[in-house]
Amino acid sequence: MGIASERARRPGPTVRVGVRELTADREADREDRLATEEPLEIRLAWPGVPAHRVWVTMRTPGHDFELAAGWLVHEGLAVPGAIRGVAYCVDDDLAPEEEFNVVTVTLSAPPARDPGHRHTGLSTGSSACGVCGKDSVAEALDVPRGDRWPGPTVTPAVVRRLPLLLRERQQVFSRTGGVHAAGLATASGELLVCREDVGRHNAVDKVTGARVLAGHSPAEACLVVSGRAGFELAQKAVAAGVGALVAVGAPSSLAVGLARRSGLHLYGFTSADRCVRYSPS
């Protein structure tokens, strides 16, 4: 690897653009802020095997190392203690705009499961989907399971408070209105970490990665998300070992089925006034 270009500039989570606002009464030019969306290439290396691409996703820049570490854990490719290091790749053949869009994760041992054809160098994902790139329904439903949360179950009263606590931490959303959020909370309702991203699955990856890279277990009482609870979010919750998944929006049928099979408490349509529990039934 070479030396990073001095011209390279790390992208931020938002960008300014000029827009023209049109209403029924007037037109006016003003400045707007957009959530940044750029590709992130994740490379994986371990003893005897050089870094090679395993995934490319569209994400909001920021907490990139956490995103990569969390994605590997959720995919069952690495257990938390096996991640030896994470760094931006600075290969000489990278263009300046790529220098902060390629991350290499180094493992202390071979992956926990074979990346194989499921994670080839051509696999990519959008900011809208967490299971793109898998080659069959069976592979999509093959869910790695982390150590289960051993502590107390979160109460409905705490569940109903969580969306507001998460909203109060959504700084990028407040500026752009264009990102999802995920947070990890204790059984008493303390929000330990909050992350935002244009991809809801990326936000969850960042949350798990934040815990893993800080030396903590990602298996806490509750994962709360700002949108719906699709299968890919339930899968990540099961892989991280959290006790409950709390969503502001609706769950999908696959998410409910996975939660019930896995012992994951699943809540949807959560607000200060109500929540709906789907699992256990």
C-alpha positions as CSV (number, residue, x, y, z in Angstrom):
1,M,0.0,0.0,0.0
2,G,1.2,3.5,-0.8
3,I,0.7,6.9,0.8
4,A,-2.7,8.6,0.6
5,S,-2.9,11.5,-1.7
6,E,-2.8,14.9,0.1
7,R,-5.5,16.0,-2.3
8,A,-8.0,13.4,-1.0
9,R,-10.7,14.8,1.2
10,R,-12.8,12.6,3.4
11,P,-16.5,12.9,2.4
12,G,-18.8,14.2,5.1
13,P,-22.3,13.0,6.0
14,T,-24.0,16.0,4.3
15,V,-23.5,18.2,1.2
16,R,-24.8,21.7,0.4
17,V,-26.7,22.3,-2.9
18,G,-28.5,25.2,-4.4
19,V,-32.2,24.6,-5.0
20,R,-35.3,26.5,-6.2
21,E,-38.3,26.2,-4.0
22,L,-41.6,26.4,-5.7
23,T,-44.8,27.1,-3.8
24,A,-48.3,28.2,-4.9
25,D,-47.4,31.8,-4.1
26,R,-43.8,32.3,-5.0
27,E,-40.5,30.9,-6.2
28,A,-37.2,31.4,-4.3
29,D,-33.6,30.2,-4.5
30,R,-32.1,28.8,-1.4
31,E,-29.5,26.4,-0.1
32,D,-30.4,22.9,0.9
33,R,-28.5,20.1,2.7
34,L,-28.6,16.6,1.3
35,A,-27.5,13.3,3.0
36,T,-24.3,12.2,1.3
37,E,-24.5,8.8,-0.5
38,E,-21.3,7.2,-1.7
39,P,-20.0,3.7,-2.3
40,L,-18.0,1.8,0.3
41,E,-15.9,-1.1,-0.8
42,I,-15.2,-3.6,2.0
43,R,-12.1,-5.8,1.7
44,L,-11.1,-8.7,3.9
45,A,-7.7,-10.1,4.7
46,W,-6.4,-12.8,7.1
47,P,-3.1,-14.5,7.6
48,G,-1.8,-15.9,4.3
49,V,-4.6,-14.3,2.3
50,P,-4.2,-10.7,0.9
51,A,-7.0,-8.2,1.0
52,H,-9.7,-8.8,-1.5
53,R,-13.2,-7.3,-2.1
54,V,-16.1,-9.0,-0.4
55,W,-18.8,-6.3,-0.6
56,V,-19.7,-2.9,-2.0
57,T,-22.6,-0.9,-0.6
58,M,-23.9,2.6,-0.9
59,R,-23.7,4.4,2.4
60,T,-23.5,7.8,4.2
61,P,-19.8,8.5,4.9
62,G,-18.9,8.4,8.6
63,H,-18.3,5.5,11.0
64,D,-17.0,3.5,8.0
65,F,-14.9,1.2,10.1
66,E,-17.9,0.4,12.3
67,L,-20.0,-0.3,9.2
68,A,-17.4,-2.8,7.9
69,A,-16.9,-4.6,11.2
70,G,-20.7,-4.8,11.9
71,W,-21.4,-6.1,8.4
72,L,-18.9,-8.9,8.9
73,V,-20.4,-9.9,12.2
74,H,-23.9,-9.8,10.9
75,E,-22.9,-11.9,7.9
76,G,-21.3,-14.5,10.1
77,L,-17.9,-14.0,8.6
78,A,-16.2,-12.8,11.8
79,V,-16.8,-13.1,15.5
80,P,-16.1,-9.9,17.4
81,G,-12.8,-11.0,18.9
82,A,-11.3,-12.0,15.5
83,I,-11.1,-8.5,14.0
84,R,-7.5,-7.4,14.3
85,G,-7.7,-4.1,12.5
86,V,-9.7,-1.9,10.2
87,A,-8.1,0.8,7.9
88,Y,-8.7,2.8,4.8
89,C,-7.0,1.3,1.8
90,V,-4.4,3.5,0.2
91,D,-3.3,1.4,-2.8
92,D,-1.4,3.4,-5.4
93,D,-4.0,2.5,-8.1
94,L,-6.9,4.1,-6.2
95,A,-8.2,7.4,-7.6
96,P,-8.2,10.3,-5.0
97,E,-12.0,10.1,-4.7
98,E,-11.7,6.4,-3.8
99,E,-9.2,6.8,-1.0
100,F,-11.8,7.1,1.8
101,N,-14.3,4.8,0.1
102,V,-12.3,1.5,0.4
103,V,-11.9,-0.2,3.8
104,T,-9.8,-3.2,4.6
105,V,-10.7,-5.4,7.6
106,T,-7.9,-7.7,8.8
107,L,-8.8,-10.9,10.7
108,S,-6.6,-12.7,13.1
109,A,-7.7,-16.0,11.6
110,P,-9.7,-17.3,8.6
111,P,-13.3,-16.2,8.4
112,A,-15.8,-18.0,10.7
113,R,-17.6,-19.2,7.5
114,D,-16.4,-19.5,3.9
115,P,-17.1,-16.2,2.0
116,G,-17.3,-18.4,-1.1
117,H,-19.5,-17.4,-4.0
118,R,-21.9,-15.7,-1.7
119,H,-19.4,-12.9,-1.1
120,T,-17.5,-12.6,-4.4
121,G,-15.7,-9.5,-5.5
122,L,-18.6,-8.6,-7.7
123,S,-21.2,-8.6,-5.0
124,T,-22.8,-5.2,-4.4
125,G,-25.7,-3.8,-2.4
126,S,-27.8,-0.7,-2.6
127,S,-28.6,1.6,0.3
128,A,-32.1,0.2,0.4
129,C,-31.5,-3.6,0.8
130,G,-29.4,-5.7,3.2
131,V,-29.7,-9.1,1.4
132,C,-28.8,-8.1,-2.2
133,G,-26.0,-10.2,-3.7
134,K,-27.1,-13.5,-2.2
135,D,-27.5,-16.2,-4.8
136,S,-30.6,-18.1,-3.6
137,V,-33.5,-17.9,-1.2
138,A,-31.8,-20.5,1.0
139,E,-28.7,-18.4,1.3
140,A,-30.8,-15.3,2.2
141,L,-32.5,-17.3,4.9
142,D,-29.3,-18.8,6.3
143,V,-29.0,-16.6,9.3
144,P,-25.9,-16.6,11.6
145,R,-26.8,-16.4,15.3
146,G,-24.8,-14.6,17.9
147,D,-24.7,-15.1,21.6
148,R,-28.2,-14.3,23.0
149,W,-28.8,-11.4,25.3
150,P,-28.8,-12.9,28.8
151,G,-30.3,-10.0,30.7
152,P,-33.9,-8.9,31.5
153,T,-36.5,-8.4,28.7
154,V,-37.3,-4.8,27.9
155,T,-40.7,-3.7,29.1
156,P,-43.5,-2.2,26.9
157,A,-43.1,1.1,28.8
158,V,-39.4,1.3,27.8
159,V,-40.2,0.2,24.3
160,R,-42.6,3.1,23.8
161,R,-40.0,5.6,24.9
162,L,-37.3,4.4,22.6
163,P,-38.3,6.1,19.3
164,L,-38.3,9.5,20.9
165,L,-34.9,8.9,22.5
166,L,-33.6,7.8,19.1
167,R,-35.1,10.8,17.3
168,E,-33.4,13.2,19.7
169,R,-30.0,11.8,18.6
170,Q,-30.7,12.0,14.8
171,Q,-28.5,15.0,13.9
172,V,-28.1,14.2,10.2
173,F,-31.8,13.6,9.8
174,S,-32.6,16.9,11.4
175,R,-30.4,18.6,8.8
176,T,-31.5,16.6,5.8
177,G,-34.6,14.5,6.4
178,G,-32.9,11.8,4.3
179,V,-31.4,9.2,6.6
180,H,-32.4,6.2,8.7
181,A,-31.3,5.6,12.3
182,A,-30.6,2.7,14.6
183,G,-29.7,2.6,18.2
184,L,-28.8,0.1,20.9
185,A,-30.5,0.5,24.3
186,T,-30.3,-1.1,27.7
187,A,-33.3,-2.8,29.4
188,S,-33.8,0.4,31.3
189,G,-34.0,2.5,28.2
190,E,-30.5,4.1,28.1
191,L,-29.4,4.6,24.5
192,L,-25.8,3.4,24.3
193,V,-25.1,4.2,20.7
194,C,-27.0,5.8,17.8
195,R,-25.9,5.8,14.1
196,E,-27.5,7.2,10.9
197,D,-27.2,6.3,7.3
198,V,-29.1,6.4,4.0
199,G,-29.3,2.6,4.3
200,R,-31.3,1.3,7.2
201,H,-29.2,-1.9,7.2
202,N,-26.0,0.2,7.2
203,A,-27.1,2.1,10.3
204,V,-27.6,-1.3,12.1
205,D,-24.2,-2.5,10.9
206,K,-22.6,0.7,12.3
207,V,-24.3,0.2,15.7
208,T,-23.0,-3.4,16.0
209,G,-19.6,-2.3,14.7
210,A,-19.4,0.5,17.2
211,R,-19.8,-2.0,20.1
212,V,-17.4,-4.5,18.6
213,L,-14.6,-2.1,17.9
214,A,-15.0,-0.7,21.4
215,G,-14.5,-4.1,22.9
216,H,-18.1,-4.6,23.9
217,S,-20.7,-7.3,23.1
218,P,-23.3,-6.2,20.5
219,A,-25.8,-8.4,22.4
220,E,-27.8,-5.8,24.4
221,A,-31.4,-5.6,25.5
222,C,-32.8,-3.7,22.5
223,L,-32.1,-2.6,19.0
224,V,-34.4,0.3,17.9
225,V,-34.8,1.4,14.2
226,S,-36.4,4.5,12.8
227,G,-38.3,2.8,10.0
228,R,-39.9,-0.6,9.2
229,A,-38.6,-4.0,10.4
230,G,-37.8,-6.0,7.3
231,F,-36.2,-9.4,7.2
232,E,-32.7,-7.9,6.8
233,L,-33.0,-6.0,10.0
234,A,-34.4,-8.9,11.9
235,Q,-31.5,-11.0,10.6
236,K,-28.9,-8.5,11.8
237,A,-30.6,-8.4,15.2
238,V,-30.5,-12.2,15.5
239,A,-26.9,-12.2,14.4
240,A,-25.9,-9.6,16.9
241,G,-27.8,-11.5,19.7
242,V,-30.0,-8.6,20.9
243,G,-33.0,-9.3,23.0
244,A,-35.6,-7.2,21.1
245,L,-36.0,-5.3,17.9
246,V,-38.2,-2.2,18.1
247,A,-39.4,-0.5,14.9
248,V,-41.3,2.7,14.3
249,G,-42.9,1.1,11.2
250,A,-44.4,-2.2,10.3
251,P,-42.6,-5.6,10.2
252,S,-42.7,-7.9,7.3
253,S,-43.9,-11.5,7.3
254,L,-40.4,-12.9,7.0
255,A,-39.2,-10.7,9.9
256,V,-42.0,-11.9,12.1
257,G,-41.3,-15.6,11.2
258,L,-37.6,-15.2,11.9
259,A,-38.2,-13.5,15.2
260,R,-40.6,-16.2,16.4
261,R,-38.2,-19.0,15.4
262,S,-35.2,-17.2,17.0
263,G,-36.7,-16.0,20.2
264,L,-36.3,-12.3,19.2
265,H,-38.9,-10.0,20.8
266,L,-40.2,-7.9,17.9
267,Y,-42.2,-4.7,18.2
268,G,-43.7,-2.6,15.4
269,F,-45.8,0.6,15.0
270,T,-44.0,2.0,18.1
271,S,-44.8,5.4,19.4
272,A,-45.1,7.1,22.8
273,D,-48.8,5.9,22.9
274,R,-48.6,2.4,21.7
275,C,-46.6,-0.5,20.3
276,V,-47.6,-3.9,18.7
277,R,-45.7,-7.0,19.8
278,Y,-45.3,-9.6,17.1
279,S,-43.0,-12.0,18.9
280,P,-43.3,-13.9,21.0
281,S,-46.9,-14.5,19.8
